[in-house]
Amino acid sequence: MKVYKLETVQHINASIEQCWDFFSSPKNLQTITLDSMSFEIQDFDGKRMYPGQIITYTLKPLLGIKINWMTIITVSQENEYFVDEQRFGPYALWHHKHFFEPTENGGTKMTDVVHYALPFGFLGRIANHFMVKNKLKDIFEYRKNKIEELFNLK
């Protein structure tokens, strides 16, 4: 299985606490996801993020095809980091780490590291080359722009 890595870094003009408050709420996922993906949370207990929390949702990531996705928060350290992993969904592997670090100017450095793999062996590698990696870059670019709008352009 070929595992791919996507890493992004963003500086946010907000405190660690403000960032954590926003990103630790699964309800805010929809706010930072492309509208064209038709992201909808299906089941979520309404609580702040904690290890073991399960979130299920539907979305249309490619070609308008609706998929079900279930993630679990595997680890979480308030104001520092959390990890979500796919339990069911389109990937053979999805492991997404989110790190938050204070900066000297009172802001926050947010780093995302995603390791992912696709099913179907050689066909999955072709799909990644032509579609998936570019779609993920688009998703994270949209997210970056949305976070700029929410936190940095005030």
N, C-alpha and C positions, 0 to 999 in steps of 0.2 A: 504494500500500500504506500503510495506516494503522499507524504504530508507536506503541506504548504504553510507558509507563515506570512502574515500581514501585520505590520506594526505601524501605528500612528502615534504622534505626539502632538498635543495641543496645549497652549498656554491660555488659561482662563482668568479673566479679571474678577475673580470671586474667591472668597476664602474656602479652605478645605471643607468647613462645615456647610457652607452654602452648596458647594459642588456635591458633597455627599448627600445632602438632603434631596437634591434633584435626581442624581443618578442612582440612588438606592431605592427609588420608588419605581417599580415596574410600570406604574401608570404612565410614566413619562416616556416610555419607549416609543409610543405612537407619535409623540411630538417630534422626535428626532429621526423618524423613519420616513422615507420617501412616500408621498401620497399614492403614487402609482403602484406601490406594493400592496395596497389594501390591507394593511396590518390591523388585526383585531385581536385583542386579548379575549380568550374564551373562558379561561378559568384561572383564578388568582385569589388568594385568601385575603387580599386587601391590607396585608401587614407590610411593615418596612422589611427590607431584605434581611434574610437570615439563612445560615447553612441548612440545607434540606428543603428550602422553599421551592415549590414546583410552579411553573408558569406555563400554561398552554395557550397557543394562539394560532391563528391562520394568517397566511399571507400569500401573495402572488409574486414570487421573486423573479421568475423568468417566464416569458411567453404567455403571461396571464393565467398560468396554471395554478390553481389554489392548492396549497399544501397545509397540512397540520404539522405543528412543531411543538415539542415539549422540551423545556430546559429546566435544569435544576441548579440552584445556587449551591456550589459545593463547599466553598469557603468564603468567609467574609470577616474583615477586620475593620470596624468602624473608622471612617476618615482616612483609611489607608489603601485597602484593596478589596476586590471581590472577584470570584471566578464563576462564570456560568458555563455549563456543559449541556450539549444536546443529549436528551435521552431517546427521543424519537424525532425523526425529521429527514431532510434531504441529504444530509452528510453522513459519511461513514464515521467521521470524527469531527467534532466541533468543540474546541476548548478556548474560551475567551477570557483573558485576564484583563482587569481594569485596575490601574494604579493611580493614586492621587498623592502628590508631593507638594508641600508648601514651597512657594518661591520667595525670594528676598523682598519683592514688592508687595507682599501680602496676597498674591494671587495663588493659583494652583497649576501645577504641571500635571496633565492627565495623559497617561500612556495606555494604549490598548495593544494587546498582543493576542492575535488569533492564530491558532494552529487548526488547520482543517484538512480533511481528506474526503475525496469523493468515492462513491461506490463505482462498480463496473470496470475496475482495472484500467486497461488501455483507453477505453471509451471515456472514462471519467477524466483521464489526463487530457484527452483531446477537448472535452467539454470545458475543463478548467482553462486551457490555453485560449480557446476562442470565445468563451462566454463568462464563466463563473468568476475568474480573477478580476475581470474588468467590471463586472456587476458589483462585486464586493468593494472595489475601489470607488465606484460611483456612490455606493451606499455610505461609505465612510467619508467621502467628500461632501455629500449632502449633510451628513451629521455634523461635520466640522463647520460648515457654513451656518447651519441652524444654531449651533452652540455659540458661534460668533454673534449671531443676531440676538440670541437670548441673554448673553452675558457680557459681551465685549463691545457692543455698539450702543450701550445705554448712555 
